[in-house]
Amino acid sequence: MPDALFERHWDDAQPWSATLESVEAKRDLWLANARRATVDDDERARLDDLPAARRVLVLTEDWCGDAIRSVPTLAHAFETTDAIDARYLSLDDHPTAIEELRTHGGAAIPIVVVADEKGERLGVWGPRPAPLQALLRARRRELGAPTADTMAEFYAPIMGWYGKDGGKTVLQEVLMLLERGGEPR
């Protein structure tokens, strides 16, 4: 059965080029991360060997720090193969799209929804890689929720993690969803 989220929002979502062009908040960071995005030989081979075509809907917004660091890497990877049709949906323009995909009760983004060629959901990723989510939870236990006064201290190791990782963990986790289902080639 086709995924209801795709049916409701697919036509409203944009291709990557239009999404990147529409970025206003933190545009310099988006463009820098888009320029730095890479796909290594192993990742490219995995993308080339997907068992079937995939449709990917990315719920995002230009002001989101996690999206700035994850979405350009994913977009670059998706564009390296004809097997993936990816679109990007602005949550500011479509706030109800996140309702069924809340993370621990919150509307955290980015969220990546992967469906097969029939539109059946294979899985959902987001809003950040598992090791980083664990670090974020540990920081909250240690420091409490960030405030205006503690924001820089709170997020420093998180930004450091993103810098060292370079989008590789995000791509590895999403590749696992892309590889689900279908007949092996």
Rosetta constraint file for C-alpha pairs under 8 A:
AtomPair CA 1 CA 118 HARMONIC 7.83 0.50
AtomPair CA 1 CA 119 HARMONIC 7.36 0.50
AtomPair CA 1 CA 120 HARMONIC 5.77 0.50
AtomPair CA 2 CA 6 HARMONIC 7.68 0.50
AtomPair CA 2 CA 7 HARMONIC 7.44 0.50
AtomPair CA 2 CA 118 HARMONIC 6.35 0.50
AtomPair CA 2 CA 119 HARMONIC 4.43 0.50
AtomPair CA 2 CA 120 HARMONIC 4.52 0.50
AtomPair CA 2 CA 121 HARMONIC 7.26 0.50
AtomPair CA 3 CA 7 HARMONIC 6.51 0.50
AtomPair CA 3 CA 115 HARMONIC 7.49 0.50
AtomPair CA 3 CA 119 HARMONIC 5.65 0.50
AtomPair CA 3 CA 120 HARMONIC 5.15 0.50
AtomPair CA 3 CA 121 HARMONIC 5.61 0.50
AtomPair CA 4 CA 8 HARMONIC 6.16 0.50
AtomPair CA 5 CA 9 HARMONIC 6.04 0.50
AtomPair CA 5 CA 10 HARMONIC 7.70 0.50
AtomPair CA 5 CA 97 HARMONIC 7.16 0.50
AtomPair CA 6 CA 10 HARMONIC 4.93 0.50
AtomPair CA 6 CA 57 HARMONIC 7.28 0.50
AtomPair CA 6 CA 119 HARMONIC 7.16 0.50
AtomPair CA 7 CA 11 HARMONIC 7.95 0.50
AtomPair CA 9 CA 13 HARMONIC 6.37 0.50
AtomPair CA 9 CA 89 HARMONIC 7.63 0.50
AtomPair CA 9 CA 97 HARMONIC 7.29 0.50
AtomPair CA 10 CA 57 HARMONIC 7.15 0.50
AtomPair CA 10 CA 87 HARMONIC 7.28 0.50
AtomPair CA 12 CA 89 HARMONIC 7.00 0.50
AtomPair CA 13 CA 57 HARMONIC 7.71 0.50
AtomPair CA 13 CA 87 HARMONIC 5.41 0.50
AtomPair CA 13 CA 88 HARMONIC 5.08 0.50
AtomPair CA 13 CA 89 HARMONIC 4.45 0.50
AtomPair CA 13 CA 90 HARMONIC 7.39 0.50
AtomPair CA 14 CA 18 HARMONIC 6.07 0.50
AtomPair CA 14 CA 19 HARMONIC 6.08 0.50
AtomPair CA 14 CA 87 HARMONIC 5.11 0.50
AtomPair CA 14 CA 88 HARMONIC 5.13 0.50
AtomPair CA 14 CA 89 HARMONIC 6.41 0.50
AtomPair CA 15 CA 19 HARMONIC 6.30 0.50
AtomPair CA 15 CA 86 HARMONIC 6.65 0.50
AtomPair CA 15 CA 87 HARMONIC 4.80 0.50
AtomPair CA 15 CA 88 HARMONIC 6.17 0.50
AtomPair CA 16 CA 20 HARMONIC 6.01 0.50
AtomPair CA 16 CA 75 HARMONIC 6.50 0.50
AtomPair CA 16 CA 86 HARMONIC 7.60 0.50
AtomPair CA 16 CA 87 HARMONIC 6.55 0.50
AtomPair CA 16 CA 88 HARMONIC 6.57 0.50
AtomPair CA 17 CA 21 HARMONIC 6.11 0.50
AtomPair CA 18 CA 22 HARMONIC 6.14 0.50
AtomPair CA 19 CA 23 HARMONIC 6.54 0.50
AtomPair CA 19 CA 88 HARMONIC 6.62 0.50
AtomPair CA 20 CA 30 HARMONIC 7.62 0.50
AtomPair CA 20 CA 31 HARMONIC 7.86 0.50
AtomPair CA 23 CA 27 HARMONIC 5.81 0.50
AtomPair CA 23 CA 30 HARMONIC 7.75 0.50
AtomPair CA 23 CA 62 HARMONIC 5.59 0.50
AtomPair CA 24 CA 62 HARMONIC 6.73 0.50
AtomPair CA 25 CA 62 HARMONIC 5.54 0.50
AtomPair CA 25 CA 63 HARMONIC 5.27 0.50
AtomPair CA 26 CA 30 HARMONIC 6.53 0.50
AtomPair CA 26 CA 62 HARMONIC 7.08 0.50
AtomPair CA 26 CA 63 HARMONIC 6.65 0.50
AtomPair CA 27 CA 31 HARMONIC 6.14 0.50
AtomPair CA 27 CA 62 HARMONIC 7.82 0.50
AtomPair CA 28 CA 32 HARMONIC 6.07 0.50
AtomPair CA 29 CA 33 HARMONIC 6.04 0.50
AtomPair CA 29 CA 68 HARMONIC 6.83 0.50
AtomPair CA 30 CA 34 HARMONIC 6.07 0.50
AtomPair CA 30 CA 68 HARMONIC 5.50 0.50
AtomPair CA 30 CA 69 HARMONIC 7.74 0.50
AtomPair CA 30 CA 72 HARMONIC 7.12 0.50
AtomPair CA 31 CA 35 HARMONIC 6.19 0.50
AtomPair CA 32 CA 36 HARMONIC 6.27 0.50
AtomPair CA 33 CA 37 HARMONIC 6.06 0.50
AtomPair CA 33 CA 68 HARMONIC 7.24 0.50
AtomPair CA 33 CA 69 HARMONIC 6.62 0.50
AtomPair CA 33 CA 72 HARMONIC 6.06 0.50
AtomPair CA 33 CA 73 HARMONIC 7.39 0.50
AtomPair CA 34 CA 72 HARMONIC 4.80 0.50
AtomPair CA 34 CA 73 HARMONIC 6.68 0.50
AtomPair CA 34 CA 76 HARMONIC 7.37 0.50
AtomPair CA 37 CA 72 HARMONIC 6.48 0.50
AtomPair CA 37 CA 73 HARMONIC 4.79 0.50
AtomPair CA 37 CA 76 HARMONIC 6.33 0.50
AtomPair CA 37 CA 166 HARMONIC 7.67 0.50
AtomPair CA 37 CA 167 HARMONIC 7.49 0.50
AtomPair CA 38 CA 73 HARMONIC 6.78 0.50
AtomPair CA 38 CA 76 HARMONIC 7.07 0.50
AtomPair CA 38 CA 77 HARMONIC 7.45 0.50
AtomPair CA 39 CA 43 HARMONIC 5.90 0.50
AtomPair CA 39 CA 44 HARMONIC 6.16 0.50
AtomPair CA 39 CA 76 HARMONIC 7.59 0.50
AtomPair CA 39 CA 77 HARMONIC 6.05 0.50
AtomPair CA 40 CA 44 HARMONIC 6.13 0.50
AtomPair CA 41 CA 45 HARMONIC 6.09 0.50
AtomPair CA 42 CA 46 HARMONIC 6.24 0.50
AtomPair CA 43 CA 47 HARMONIC 6.18 0.50
AtomPair CA 43 CA 172 HARMONIC 7.80 0.50
AtomPair CA 44 CA 48 HARMONIC 6.09 0.50
AtomPair CA 44 CA 77 HARMONIC 7.75 0.50
AtomPair CA 44 CA 80 HARMONIC 7.47 0.50
AtomPair CA 45 CA 49 HARMONIC 6.10 0.50
AtomPair CA 46 CA 50 HARMONIC 6.39 0.50
AtomPair CA 46 CA 175 HARMONIC 7.55 0.50
AtomPair CA 46 CA 179 HARMONIC 7.99 0.50
AtomPair CA 47 CA 77 HARMONIC 7.98 0.50
AtomPair CA 47 CA 80 HARMONIC 7.92 0.50
AtomPair CA 47 CA 81 HARMONIC 6.56 0.50
AtomPair CA 47 CA 83 HARMONIC 7.84 0.50
AtomPair CA 47 CA 175 HARMONIC 7.52 0.50
AtomPair CA 48 CA 81 HARMONIC 6.49 0.50
AtomPair CA 48 CA 83 HARMONIC 7.62 0.50
AtomPair CA 49 CA 185 HARMONIC 7.12 0.50
AtomPair CA 50 CA 83 HARMONIC 7.36 0.50
AtomPair CA 50 CA 178 HARMONIC 6.91 0.50
AtomPair CA 50 CA 179 HARMONIC 5.53 0.50
AtomPair CA 50 CA 184 HARMONIC 7.76 0.50
AtomPair CA 51 CA 179 HARMONIC 6.48 0.50
AtomPair CA 51 CA 180 HARMONIC 7.72 0.50
AtomPair CA 51 CA 181 HARMONIC 7.01 0.50
AtomPair CA 51 CA 182 HARMONIC 5.13 0.50
AtomPair CA 51 CA 183 HARMONIC 5.42 0.50
AtomPair CA 51 CA 184 HARMONIC 4.94 0.50
AtomPair CA 51 CA 185 HARMONIC 6.04 0.50
AtomPair CA 52 CA 83 HARMONIC 6.96 0.50
AtomPair CA 52 CA 116 HARMONIC 7.17 0.50
AtomPair CA 52 CA 117 HARMONIC 6.99 0.50
AtomPair CA 52 CA 181 HARMONIC 7.99 0.50
AtomPair CA 52 CA 182 HARMONIC 5.73 0.50
AtomPair CA 52 CA 183 HARMONIC 7.22 0.50
AtomPair CA 53 CA 83 HARMONIC 4.55 0.50
AtomPair CA 53 CA 84 HARMONIC 5.93 0.50
AtomPair CA 53 CA 85 HARMONIC 7.95 0.50
AtomPair CA 53 CA 116 HARMONIC 6.28 0.50
AtomPair CA 53 CA 117 HARMONIC 5.21 0.50
AtomPair CA 54 CA 83 HARMONIC 6.04 0.50
AtomPair CA 54 CA 84 HARMONIC 4.78 0.50
AtomPair CA 54 CA 85 HARMONIC 6.30 0.50
AtomPair CA 54 CA 114 HARMONIC 6.89 0.50
AtomPair CA 54 CA 115 HARMONIC 5.78 0.50
AtomPair CA 54 CA 116 HARMONIC 4.71 0.50
AtomPair CA 54 CA 117 HARMONIC 5.38 0.50
AtomPair CA 54 CA 178 HARMONIC 6.94 0.50
AtomPair CA 55 CA 84 HARMONIC 5.72 0.50
AtomPair CA 55 CA 85 HARMONIC 4.83 0.50
AtomPair CA 55 CA 86 HARMONIC 5.77 0.50
AtomPair CA 55 CA 114 HARMONIC 6.01 0.50
AtomPair CA 55 CA 115 HARMONIC 5.16 0.50
AtomPair CA 55 CA 116 HARMONIC 6.11 0.50
AtomPair CA 55 CA 117 HARMONIC 6.53 0.50
AtomPair CA 55 CA 119 HARMONIC 7.14 0.50
AtomPair CA 56 CA 84 HARMONIC 7.03 0.50
AtomPair CA 56 CA 85 HARMONIC 6.19 0.50
AtomPair CA 56 CA 86 HARMONIC 4.51 0.50
AtomPair CA 56 CA 87 HARMONIC 6.31 0.50
AtomPair CA 56 CA 112 HARMONIC 6.77 0.50
AtomPair CA 56 CA 113 HARMONIC 5.64 0.50
AtomPair CA 56 CA 114 HARMONIC 4.67 0.50
AtomPair CA 56 CA 115 HARMONIC 6.22 0.50
AtomPair CA 57 CA 86 HARMONIC 5.89 0.50
AtomPair CA 57 CA 87 HARMONIC 5.13 0.50
AtomPair CA 57 CA 88 HARMONIC 5.85 0.50
AtomPair CA 57 CA 89 HARMONIC 7.14 0.50
AtomPair CA 57 CA 112 HARMONIC 5.84 0.50
AtomPair CA 57 CA 113 HARMONIC 5.15 0.50
AtomPair CA 57 CA 114 HARMONIC 6.66 0.50
AtomPair CA 58 CA 86 HARMONIC 7.48 0.50
AtomPair CA 58 CA 87 HARMONIC 6.23 0.50
AtomPair CA 58 CA 88 HARMONIC 4.69 0.50
AtomPair CA 58 CA 89 HARMONIC 6.06 0.50
AtomPair CA 58 CA 110 HARMONIC 6.77 0.50
AtomPair CA 58 CA 111 HARMONIC 5.69 0.50
AtomPair CA 58 CA 112 HARMONIC 4.50 0.50
AtomPair CA 58 CA 113 HARMONIC 6.33 0.50
AtomPair CA 59 CA 88 HARMONIC 6.02 0.50
AtomPair CA 59 CA 89 HARMONIC 4.94 0.50
AtomPair CA 59 CA 90 HARMONIC 6.30 0.50
AtomPair CA 59 CA 91 HARMONIC 6.38 0.50
AtomPair CA 59 CA 97 HARMONIC 7.77 0.50
AtomPair CA 59 CA 98 HARMONIC 7.55 0.50
AtomPair CA 59 CA 109 HARMONIC 6.62 0.50
AtomPair CA 59 CA 110 HARMONIC 5.48 0.50
AtomPair CA 59 CA 111 HARMONIC 5.07 0.50
AtomPair CA 59 CA 112 HARMONIC 6.41 0.50
AtomPair CA 60 CA 64 HARMONIC 7.48 0.50
AtomPair CA 60 CA 67 HARMONIC 6.29 0.50
AtomPair CA 60 CA 71 HARMONIC 7.97 0.50
AtomPair CA 60 CA 88 HARMONIC 6.80 0.50
AtomPair CA 60 CA 89 HARMONIC 6.09 0.50
AtomPair CA 60 CA 90 HARMONIC 5.51 0.50
AtomPair CA 60 CA 91 HARMONIC 6.09 0.50
AtomPair CA 60 CA 109 HARMONIC 5.84 0.50
AtomPair CA 60 CA 110 HARMONIC 4.81 0.50
AtomPair CA 60 CA 111 HARMONIC 6.88 0.50
AtomPair CA 61 CA 67 HARMONIC 6.95 0.50
AtomPair CA 61 CA 89 HARMONIC 7.93 0.50
AtomPair CA 61 CA 90 HARMONIC 5.44 0.50
AtomPair CA 61 CA 91 HARMONIC 6.08 0.50
AtomPair CA 61 CA 92 HARMONIC 6.97 0.50
AtomPair CA 61 CA 109 HARMONIC 7.68 0.50
AtomPair CA 61 CA 110 HARMONIC 7.57 0.50
AtomPair CA 62 CA 67 HARMONIC 7.22 0.50
AtomPair CA 62 CA 68 HARMONIC 6.94 0.50
AtomPair CA 63 CA 68 HARMONIC 7.77 0.50
AtomPair CA 64 CA 68 HARMONIC 6.24 0.50
AtomPair CA 64 CA 109 HARMONIC 7.20 0.50
AtomPair CA 64 CA 110 HARMONIC 7.81 0.50
AtomPair CA 65 CA 69 HARMONIC 6.54 0.50
AtomPair CA 66 CA 70 HARMONIC 6.13 0.50
AtomPair CA 66 CA 109 HARMONIC 7.16 0.50
AtomPair CA 66 CA 110 HARMONIC 6.77 0.50
AtomPair CA 66 CA 127 HARMONIC 7.18 0.50
AtomPair CA 66 CA 128 HARMONIC 6.58 0.50
AtomPair CA 67 CA 71 HARMONIC 5.22 0.50
AtomPair CA 67 CA 72 HARMONIC 7.98 0.50
AtomPair CA 67 CA 109 HARMONIC 6.70 0.50
AtomPair CA 67 CA 110 HARMONIC 5.25 0.50
AtomPair CA 68 CA 72 HARMONIC 6.93 0.50
AtomPair CA 69 CA 73 HARMONIC 7.56 0.50
AtomPair CA 69 CA 162 HARMONIC 6.90 0.50
AtomPair CA 69 CA 167 HARMONIC 6.96 0.50
AtomPair CA 70 CA 74 HARMONIC 6.46 0.50
AtomPair CA 70 CA 110 HARMONIC 7.86 0.50
AtomPair CA 70 CA 128 HARMONIC 7.79 0.50
AtomPair CA 70 CA 167 HARMONIC 5.93 0.50
AtomPair CA 70 CA 170 HARMONIC 6.48 0.50
AtomPair CA 71 CA 75 HARMONIC 5.94 0.50
AtomPair CA 71 CA 110 HARMONIC 7.45 0.50
AtomPair CA 72 CA 76 HARMONIC 6.10 0.50
AtomPair CA 73 CA 77 HARMONIC 6.32 0.50
AtomPair CA 73 CA 167 HARMONIC 5.85 0.50
AtomPair CA 73 CA 171 HARMONIC 7.19 0.50
AtomPair CA 74 CA 78 HARMONIC 6.07 0.50
AtomPair CA 74 CA 170 HARMONIC 7.61 0.50
AtomPair CA 74 CA 171 HARMONIC 6.17 0.50
AtomPair CA 75 CA 79 HARMONIC 6.16 0.50
AtomPair CA 75 CA 86 HARMONIC 7.73 0.50
AtomPair CA 76 CA 80 HARMONIC 6.66 0.50
AtomPair CA 77 CA 81 HARMONIC 7.56 0.50
AtomPair CA 77 CA 171 HARMONIC 7.80 0.50
AtomPair CA 78 CA 84 HARMONIC 5.90 0.50
AtomPair CA 78 CA 85 HARMONIC 7.53 0.50
AtomPair CA 78 CA 86 HARMONIC 6.77 0.50
AtomPair CA 79 CA 84 HARMONIC 7.55 0.50
AtomPair CA 89 CA 94 HARMONIC 7.39 0.50
AtomPair CA 90 CA 94 HARMONIC 6.14 0.50
AtomPair CA 91 CA 95 HARMONIC 4.80 0.50
AtomPair CA 91 CA 96 HARMONIC 7.75 0.50
AtomPair CA 91 CA 97 HARMONIC 6.93 0.50
AtomPair CA 91 CA 98 HARMONIC 7.49 0.50
AtomPair CA 95 CA 99 HARMONIC 7.93 0.50
AtomPair CA 97 CA 101 HARMONIC 7.98 0.50
AtomPair CA 98 CA 102 HARMONIC 6.20 0.50
AtomPair CA 98 CA 107 HARMONIC 6.25 0.50
AtomPair CA 99 CA 107 HARMONIC 7.39 0.50
AtomPair CA 101 CA 107 HARMONIC 7.57 0.50
AtomPair CA 101 CA 111 HARMONIC 7.82 0.50
AtomPair CA 102 CA 106 HARMONIC 5.23 0.50
AtomPair CA 102 CA 107 HARMONIC 5.06 0.50
AtomPair CA 102 CA 108 HARMONIC 6.77 0.50
AtomPair CA 103 CA 107 HARMONIC 6.31 0.50
AtomPair CA 103 CA 108 HARMONIC 6.10 0.50
AtomPair CA 103 CA 127 HARMONIC 7.73 0.50
AtomPair CA 108 CA 126 HARMONIC 7.89 0.50
AtomPair CA 108 CA 127 HARMONIC 5.81 0.50
AtomPair CA 109 CA 126 HARMONIC 6.61 0.50
AtomPair CA 109 CA 127 HARMONIC 4.76 0.50
AtomPair CA 109 CA 128 HARMONIC 7.95 0.50
AtomPair CA 110 CA 126 HARMONIC 5.81 0.50
AtomPair CA 110 CA 127 HARMONIC 4.82 0.50
AtomPair CA 110 CA 128 HARMONIC 7.40 0.50
AtomPair CA 111 CA 124 HARMONIC 6.94 0.50
AtomPair CA 111 CA 125 HARMONIC 5.74 0.50
AtomPair CA 111 CA 126 HARMONIC 4.56 0.50
AtomPair CA 111 CA 127 HARMONIC 5.39 0.50
AtomPair CA 112 CA 124 HARMONIC 5.57 0.50
AtomPair CA 112 CA 125 HARMONIC 5.02 0.50
AtomPair CA 112 CA 126 HARMONIC 6.24 0.50
AtomPair CA 112 CA 174 HARMONIC 7.91 0.50
AtomPair CA 113 CA 121 HARMONIC 7.21 0.50
AtomPair CA 113 CA 122 HARMONIC 7.84 0.50
AtomPair CA 113 CA 123 HARMONIC 6.12 0.50
AtomPair CA 113 CA 124 HARMONIC 4.57 0.50
AtomPair CA 113 CA 125 HARMONIC 6.58 0.50
AtomPair CA 114 CA 121 HARMONIC 5.91 0.50
AtomPair CA 114 CA 122 HARMONIC 5.52 0.50
AtomPair CA 114 CA 123 HARMONIC 5.46 0.50
AtomPair CA 114 CA 124 HARMONIC 6.20 0.50
AtomPair CA 114 CA 177 HARMONIC 6.70 0.50
AtomPair CA 114 CA 178 HARMONIC 6.59 0.50
AtomPair CA 115 CA 119 HARMONIC 5.16 0.50
AtomPair CA 115 CA 120 HARMONIC 5.09 0.50
AtomPair CA 115 CA 121 HARMONIC 4.18 0.50
AtomPair CA 115 CA 122 HARMONIC 5.10 0.50
AtomPair CA 115 CA 123 HARMONIC 7.15 0.50
AtomPair CA 116 CA 120 HARMONIC 5.46 0.50
AtomPair CA 116 CA 121 HARMONIC 6.54 0.50
AtomPair CA 116 CA 122 HARMONIC 6.57 0.50
AtomPair CA 116 CA 181 HARMONIC 7.66 0.50
AtomPair CA 116 CA 182 HARMONIC 7.95 0.50
AtomPair CA 122 CA 177 HARMONIC 6.43 0.50
AtomPair CA 122 CA 178 HARMONIC 7.59 0.50
AtomPair CA 122 CA 180 HARMONIC 6.49 0.50
AtomPair CA 122 CA 181 HARMONIC 7.28 0.50
AtomPair CA 123 CA 177 HARMONIC 5.81 0.50
AtomPair CA 124 CA 177 HARMONIC 7.56 0.50
AtomPair CA 125 CA 173 HARMONIC 7.57 0.50
AtomPair CA 125 CA 174 HARMONIC 6.54 0.50
AtomPair CA 125 CA 177 HARMONIC 7.99 0.50
AtomPair CA 128 CA 132 HARMONIC 6.45 0.50
AtomPair CA 128 CA 133 HARMONIC 6.08 0.50
AtomPair CA 128 CA 170 HARMONIC 7.25 0.50
AtomPair CA 129 CA 133 HARMONIC 6.14 0.50
AtomPair CA 129 CA 169 HARMONIC 6.28 0.50
AtomPair CA 129 CA 170 HARMONIC 5.47 0.50
AtomPair CA 129 CA 173 HARMONIC 7.22 0.50
AtomPair CA 130 CA 134 HARMONIC 6.27 0.50
AtomPair CA 131 CA 135 HARMONIC 6.36 0.50
AtomPair CA 132 CA 136 HARMONIC 6.11 0.50
AtomPair CA 132 CA 158 HARMONIC 6.97 0.50
AtomPair CA 132 CA 161 HARMONIC 7.33 0.50
AtomPair CA 133 CA 137 HARMONIC 6.24 0.50
AtomPair CA 134 CA 138 HARMONIC 6.20 0.50
AtomPair CA 135 CA 139 HARMONIC 6.16 0.50
AtomPair CA 135 CA 158 HARMONIC 7.32 0.50
AtomPair CA 136 CA 140 HARMONIC 6.28 0.50
AtomPair CA 136 CA 158 HARMONIC 7.16 0.50
AtomPair CA 137 CA 141 HARMONIC 6.26 0.50
AtomPair CA 138 CA 142 HARMONIC 6.11 0.50
AtomPair CA 139 CA 143 HARMONIC 5.73 0.50
AtomPair CA 139 CA 144 HARMONIC 7.18 0.50
AtomPair CA 139 CA 154 HARMONIC 6.78 0.50
AtomPair CA 140 CA 144 HARMONIC 4.43 0.50
AtomPair CA 140 CA 145 HARMONIC 5.44 0.50
AtomPair CA 140 CA 146 HARMONIC 7.65 0.50
AtomPair CA 143 CA 154 HARMONIC 7.36 0.50
AtomPair CA 146 CA 150 HARMONIC 5.53 0.50
AtomPair CA 146 CA 151 HARMONIC 5.20 0.50
AtomPair CA 146 CA 154 HARMONIC 6.16 0.50
AtomPair CA 147 CA 151 HARMONIC 5.56 0.50
AtomPair CA 150 CA 154 HARMONIC 5.88 0.50
AtomPair CA 151 CA 155 HARMONIC 6.10 0.50
AtomPair CA 152 CA 156 HARMONIC 5.87 0.50
AtomPair CA 154 CA 158 HARMONIC 7.89 0.50
AtomPair CA 155 CA 159 HARMONIC 6.11 0.50
AtomPair CA 156 CA 160 HARMONIC 6.15 0.50
AtomPair CA 157 CA 161 HARMONIC 6.05 0.50
AtomPair CA 158 CA 162 HARMONIC 6.42 0.50
AtomPair CA 159 CA 163 HARMONIC 6.21 0.50
AtomPair CA 160 CA 164 HARMONIC 6.27 0.50
AtomPair CA 161 CA 165 HARMONIC 6.04 0.50
AtomPair CA 162 CA 166 HARMONIC 5.98 0.50
AtomPair CA 162 CA 167 HARMONIC 6.97 0.50
AtomPair CA 165 CA 169 HARMONIC 6.75 0.50
AtomPair CA 167 CA 171 HARMONIC 6.32 0.50
AtomPair CA 168 CA 172 HARMONIC 6.15 0.50
AtomPair CA 169 CA 173 HARMONIC 6.12 0.50
AtomPair CA 170 CA 174 HARMONIC 6.24 0.50
AtomPair CA 171 CA 175 HARMONIC 5.93 0.50
AtomPair CA 172 CA 176 HARMONIC 6.53 0.50
AtomPair CA 173 CA 177 HARMONIC 7.05 0.50
AtomPair CA 174 CA 178 HARMONIC 6.32 0.50
AtomPair CA 175 CA 179 HARMONIC 6.11 0.50
AtomPair CA 176 CA 180 HARMONIC 6.74 0.50
